[in-house]
Amino acid sequence: KLQFLYFIGLLTMSISEETLDRVRACMKTAKAPGHFDKVYKDECMLSFDTPFSEGGLFVSLTSWFGFGKEKVKQHQKKSGEKLYLFEQWTKVFKPKEEIPEATKMGIGIEGGFAGTVPFEIVKEHSLALIDNDEVVMMPLCQDLPALILQVCDAVIASEGVAYKEDVAAWEDVDAQTDSKYAADLLQLEDAPKISPDPSTWEDAATGAKENLWLNLSTGYIGGGRKNYDGSGGSGSALDHFKATGNKYPLVVKLGTITAQGADVYSYAPDEDRSCRDSKLAEHLSHFGIDVMKQEKTVKTTTELTLEMNNKYEGSKILENNSELVPVYGPGFQGLTNIGNSCYMASVLQTLFSMPEFVERYGTNAEKTLSTASGNYADDVLAQLAKLGSALCSGTYSKEGEADNPAYEVRPRMLKSLIARGHQEFSSSRQQDAQEYLEYFIEQLKRVETRDAARLEGGQDIESLFAFDTVERWQCNTSKKVRYTTHTERMLKLSVPMQAAVNSDELEAFDERQAKKAKKDEDEEKPLPIVPFDAVLQRFAAEDIKTDWYSPAAKEITTATTFTRFKTFPKYVVMYLQRYYASETWEPKKLEVVVPMPEELDLTHLRGTSQLKDGEEALPEGEAPVKKEPAIEPDEEILAQLVSMGFDLVGCQKACVAVKNSSADAAMEWVLQHMGDPDFAVPPSDTPKQEAVGVKPEDVDTLMAITGFDAKRVTKALKATDGNTERAADWLFSHPDDDGEEETGGKTELQLSDGGGKYALTGMISHIGKNTGCGHYVAHLKKGGDWYLFNDEKVAKSENPPFGLAYIYIYKRLD
């Protein structure tokens, strides 16, 4: 009733004719958004103000960008836009007796949670005319021009970008359907068996060890597809699909296989999406993988999460047995979880605990924001500065405002922007914090290189972490030596479980449990304790490589190799390899304590790439490749094909392609490739193809849709393997790119170097059985004390989990 009376009051209020004339003068730029337009009505583009904030939110009727009261004048002066819809939302709590109790686990059903919300949101709207420093507020009444009222109604009715992105992200998780190719998937009889040992998995084309996909038909292991910006995998899994005639479309990502499912993708042109494989168990067993035959757990995710948090590890990491005191103010701003985003929050909080990062994106945030132009949501530097301003100022970190949406910091725009074009990070699935940190560094490095003129203070992100390692190789036959240098950003450390110092305690526990008729659930199971020195010794130890070709001895022999630091970076990021694939292919976690020192000296691990006295250089060279004899077309098969009227050259190619296996196989190849432009062209005369083909019709289509010229559209298509959707994203995320091809070499990275003594400044911990589920938190050292950053909650830490974290950040003491 109150809202209705308020609305009637607005209708009866009048606006002066002078003010209406000013509105009419501006209305030609006002436009109503359509269903597919992006309306930023939930959050300020340059701060975290929302309609719940004290000053409300102003949404431009021209660009549909939203701004808080502190930023709207800045935007108005830069853009010249003058008309804004003003939003002011307020939470009004209901009397307790009016709140029904939920009787069912569900939302939107009778007895579910939909009716249990203890408050309602009152939304008030008005029109704002802003001209330089003058702000004129007007009610949405009949005095206003009909066009303005229509535009305001359209903005109010629009779903908003935040809502659309949430829906899209969760639909990607929940709405996957079976691939139509799964039911009758062809699997080759001679496909290889796949080892459960992750160390043996590698990209068949490049030898890479990460982002690997197994073809469910052929057993080929290849790299995942490249992202729009060139990062990601090698793309060899997709190349294999194309090279085998587009016949084997389904692939599964290694390391994601569990008893409940796995990441499956279909490369088929009519699908080209994540999907489900209803026969995944059967298809995996073809390669010796039987994990899918295990029974599925009957526990819900909620039950598993509660159980997990009560276990030793979760309890220790979250310090459940300590009375944690919340802290507020600058540097202690929490980040609200926006859907399995704890991995991102932990990484961002860790980066913003570094003075160099704070100086660039916190202290100098306003300068970066003032140089933003175009769509602020597509500006990585602006969104980082927006976050840095919030984290470092403490504007939204106030005691007693835990349930007030006006004080929430939700980095939606930054998450969406950084993850654009990345299938996993753009979803609402849980991710690996280590992978995200590495991906984030790579993305920001590209942006900082491109927009260096906008940055002030601090250091480029890669220069904080990058370091060189040097590998020494010695041929055990010729005794000759080679040194190779590699640039790294993180130090991967294996945990030697055999080095546990409490083996007796572990054995005694197992014996006690074995003697009991029923396991004692109340007795806390001890975890293996492996000293960090043993981990470091494992890293520095010599390794013998077998079946190694020596270019000096010109034979297969063995080599001895070890790794050392060539430079010591300002920050060393170490991550323990706590996660592995079991013999049944399930991703699991090493339950082990590795007590990490708060101070660390790595000086003894410094090496050099220069030959020492008495060492003789090992020449470069690879094992000679045995050239297979050329396959000659089988005369009988060839005759059958030619007798059917097919071109002789094409038939010869078919015989060679199927290795004369059968006339049926050769016929199938002919039918699939007879439309190829080079089908009848002899191999010696076949013109060389560009690495990435660009179709003229795709160029024309993108030019019409995006408005970019042919040169830039062509470059975008080349950068995205000819994918028009990803090319469109590439164009809008590279608005300043002139389309010129890069011909120069890479700018050499200037590495920081100093002494080898370090102090621990941060840790990222994971609670859960594998990186695809569970929860991440960060422990960060500030002003000599440790603090726990757990999404929106920040508290002083009493017992930091030095032995249980996943990622450790050490800062060089000099």
C-alpha angles and dihedrals in degrees: 000000000000091000091049092050090048090052092049088050091055091051092055096046114098131218123216118256091237091057091046090053089055090049092050090051090058101037096090089078094049115104135176116239120237128220094272097043121106114242116186097204099135103062142014114265092224103031139019096260113133136182085274092061120105092253095041124217130291115211116197114235088211107046098014089229116147124221137182121233092266095053106033096082091050090054094044094054092048098044103030090226110145110175120077137170107232117216125194117175126186132189111228112191118221124231109267093243090060094058111093117215117245112245099176136050098242147084125237094014131106108279092013131119097277093089097040098075103125095215144037127220118236110205121199124188135188140157122261126200109198121186114170104304097346119100120188116188120203133181119244094252138145092266090075120089113272091238092058092049090049092051092048091049090050092051091048091048095047117104095229129230095270093057094045093050092048091052093046093049094050093042087057088056101041108025101062113133133198117278111246088226094060099078096059100023113163113229119190115240094222095051113137125252112248120229117230089220106103091204089070095053115100141152105269090216103044108012091239116156102208138067093025126173127194117216105229093212105043105021091236114154113211141161122271119256122281119258119241091267096051096261124115126056132345094261091231093130089060091042089055090052090053094043091054093056098266088283101124109052106160122090132170125208113243114234094031098078113118136156088265098052143284143240106283126180133188118215092189108128091232091054111021093165147097109285146161127259110213090196097044092126091056094043093050093048087060086071095043095265111133103167093109091064091069119102118265117243116254094210119105123238089251092054092047091049092051091047092048094050091054093055125097098261098046092044092052096045094048090041091230092170093055128081099237117201114216116233130203141187136056112000093013101080114135124215119232114234110249097188119315089339098133090106090058094043092053092050094047094047089050093051092048090053088069114091093219092055092044091052093052101040103020111032092036096035096115093055091052092047091050090058094051116114139168116021106000090201088065094050111096094189092050092050092047090049089048090054093042091053091052096045096046100039100049090219092142097033105091129149114247095023099095094123097037111106089204088073100048122114111206112173093203097142094049093047092049094045098047091046096046109132093013111112097207105036091047090058130077093244120118113263141196110269092209092054091046093051091052091046092047092052091051094049094046091046089059093049094046090051092050098043101033092134091066095055128089130184129352123060136284108272096240093053089060094060111019119106138162125243124195123214120204116208122188123185107227091210103047096022088223118146137220129187120205126188126214130182114226137178099197137031113231112207128193119213114229100214091189088068093067110137097206101058092132092056092049093049092048091052092050091049092051091049092047092053093053119088088219125028115253102239091185094061108091112234112233118232125224112263115215116184115235089233088065090052091050092047089053089054093049097041124114117257127204115222114204129199088029122155114229114207087198098052091030091221143089108274139131133284134201116222139174137170132232137174113264092183133016113225126215089252126025113205109201123185125187117224094238093150128073143150115259125223087268090053095250116142106242140174130236105239098212139130116229107181104216118206119240088222124039136186116203096166093113089060096062114118140178135228093217121103112251126224110289095020119120120208118253108225122236119254146117133230112278112260115238106232112223115224114260114263114241117207113258106250095218095050091043092052092051092052095045091048088062090061101258122142114272095229092049091049091050089052090050093054092049093045093055092037091239089292095147144328090248092055091047091049091051090052091050093050091050096047106030089099093055113114091232096044093111096031115106112244094245090055097044108122116237114254125223115254089247119025118216116202115217091222090056090052091051093047094050092045089054094046101041104027093229120135125255095259094056094041090052092051090049092052091049091050092052102042091255094301105147096201094051090042090057090052089048091054095051092045091050101044093151096051109115094205095247114143115245109246102163125089125257118284106250112248113240105223122209114231135182143126124335099241117110141177125212112248105163147013134193114204131193125210112200145059097277139002093260093070140020128055140296129214134173131223112202132184115227126169092350095307132096122236132192116227108195107169106284093354120088122180141161109266120233100181113020110203097240092165100044108049125114101211126032127194118204123187122212109248096219 
